[in-house]
Amino acid sequence: MEQLLQYLWKYRLYRATDLQTTQGESLEIIDTGIQNRDAGPDFFNAKIKINGTVWAGSVEIHEKASDWFLHGHDSDKAYDNVILHVVQTEDTLVYRSNHDLIPQWEIIVPSTILRNIEWLLSHDGDIPCFERLPEIDTLYQTEWLDRLLCERLERKTADIYKWLNLYKQDWNEAFYILLCRNFGFSVNSDIFERLARSLPLRYIQKQRGSESQIEALFFGQAGMLEESHQEFHHYYRLLQQEYQFLQKKFGLHPLESHLFRRLRVRPNSSPYIKLAQLAAVWFRHDMLFSAIMNAGNLREIKEYLRAETSVFWDTHYNFYESSPCQKKILGEKSLNILLINTVAPMMFAYGKYYHLPEYTDRAMKVLERLPPEENNIIYRFRAAGITARNAGDTQALIQLKRNYCETKKCLLCQFGFRLLKR
């Protein structure tokens, strides 16, 4: 209840005329202040007027007035600047540490808001307000989606900064790890990240002159060159020999191949093909991060990532059997996913880190120019009447679903806020 009262105070969801303190003094709320998430009063820098006198200071909010003593605020000097104690029920008077009386106001929760909150928080659906989303004006939908997109990019930026700290601010290494992770395309993303972290980019760059050696590093480090059957293709045996040499040279410890998921994965999305494509990208562009950051348009960025695999993979989906000839080049949908999850977040993080707004703006434009993603979350919101215009909107809806709907943070969601006010 206390969180709800803070919410009502912050967003002024109460009757704002003819207010009086519990002592019968006239009360006008000029500014509700800034919410404090740390220790101390709930709101700083509030401004109120009591009997014509303006007061500036902090506001504390409790369900019952006696909670003031229960929490020990009466002896805590951090609460001496509280100018108003907002409560649902005044069951006692409250004082500062110097025994001065603190004005109190009983906030009345409107019945309509109580009904709406109960409806939102008790709803069992995956999107609590699914049935009422069409009630929200398109303008508010757009504003909230824009903010959610920034939230999502900020969250991804925090992950990139962790890698930067781990690798001594090496942007090339951070980009390499993120790109490798996203080449796993969800089903294998975690193990592809582990692979990248076990195989430093500098080892790949040192073998830049040999495509087979770069492939050997990726497949060997993935534990896919462990078998020794003579009937295997000679290219497999070549990669095996190359990796044995490179493993000793760099002191590598391969992962276990069974960690890479192969079941119910389409041939073109198998870990073999994705590793071959990844090797092809790094064989052709050892300074890929710089090239992409300096690219003039989306088409140029896609060309950097659309590298052809070695000839062996034209007729194979794995090392064990041949297949009809087909070039294994990343399709348009896969390229869009890499731009959404790798390129745009790296641009945004780079711009934030060096205070270069042109890069954060470019990141947003990349997402605005890419078509909307297709997944179950987007289908669900579409059924509720929210249609994504581009990849920026779909990223925002993913943020909304995972960080608000699934965690029942309806009081922090702007859609929930709009519905509460109705």
C-alpha positions, 0 to 999 in steps of 0.5 A: 500500500505504501508504494501505491500511496507514493505513486498517487502522490508522485502523479497527483492522482488525488483530489487537489482542491480544498485540501486540509491537514489533519489539524484543519489547516489549508493545504496546497501542494505546489510541487510533489518533489523528486522521488528518492529510491535510497535511504531517507525521506521518500521525496526531496525538494517538495514545495507546499503551502500551509495556511498561506505559508510556503514550505520547501523540503522533504515528504515522507509517506506511510500507510499509517502515521504510527509507522513514523515511529515504527521506522525510527524516523522520530530520532533520525535527523535525516527526517528533520526537514520533512515538511509533510507526512502523507498517510492513509490513516492518521492514528497518531501525531508525529514529531521531528527529533527536536520534538517539533510537530510535523503537519500530516495529510490523509490522502484519499485513494479514489475508488476508480483508481483502486478498482483499476489497480486491483484489475491490473495487478490481479489479472493473470494474462501475460499482458495484464492490460491486454483487453484495454490497450486499444483505449490508449491514445496513439500519441501516448503509445508512441511516446512510451515506446520511444522511452522504452527503446531508450531503456532497452538500449541503456540496458544493452549499453550496461552489458557492453560496458561490463565487457569493456571493463573486463577487456581494458576498454578494448572496443574491438574485443567487446564488439567481437564478443557481442557479434559472436553471441548474436551469431548464435541467434538465440538458440546458441547465443550463450555458448557462442559468447563462451566460445568468443571469450575462450578465443581472444580476437588477437589470436584470430587477427594473427592468423588473418592471412589464412582462411583455413586457420581462422576456421580451424580456430573457431571449429577447434575451439568449439570442440568440433574437431575432436574425432579422427574417422578416416572417412571424414572429408580431407578438409576436416582433417586439414582443419584438425591439423591446423587446430592442433598446431594453433592450440599448442601455439596459443595454449587453448582449451576447447569447449565441449561440442555437445554444448552447441544445440543442433536438434530442431535447428534448420540446416542453414541455422546449424552451429556449423554454418554459423561458425563458418559464416563467423570465420568468413566475416573475421577472415575478410575484416580484422578491424570490423568494428571500425569499418562498421562505425565508419560505414555510410549506410545500412547497405554498406554495413550489411555487406561487411557481415554478408561474407561468403563461407569457404568452398567446402561449405557450398556442399556441406551443412556439417563435416559428416555428409555432403549436400546439394551445392548452395552458397551459405550467405546470411539472409536479409532477416539474419542480417537485420537481427545482427544490426538490431542486436549488435550494431545499433547497441554498439553505436549507442554505447560508443556514443554514450561513452565518448559523449558523441550524440551523432553515434547515439542518433545513428543507432536510433536511425538504424533501428527506425530504418529496419523492418519490425521483428517477427516473434511471439511478443510482437504477435501478442501486442499486435493482437492487442491493437499495437502495431510496430512500425519498425525495429525500434518499436519491436525492441521497445515492445520486447522491453515492455513485455519482459521488464513490465508485463512479466514482472507486474510493474504496472504502476511503473508503466505508462500504459498502466498509468493511463488506464489508472487515470480513467 
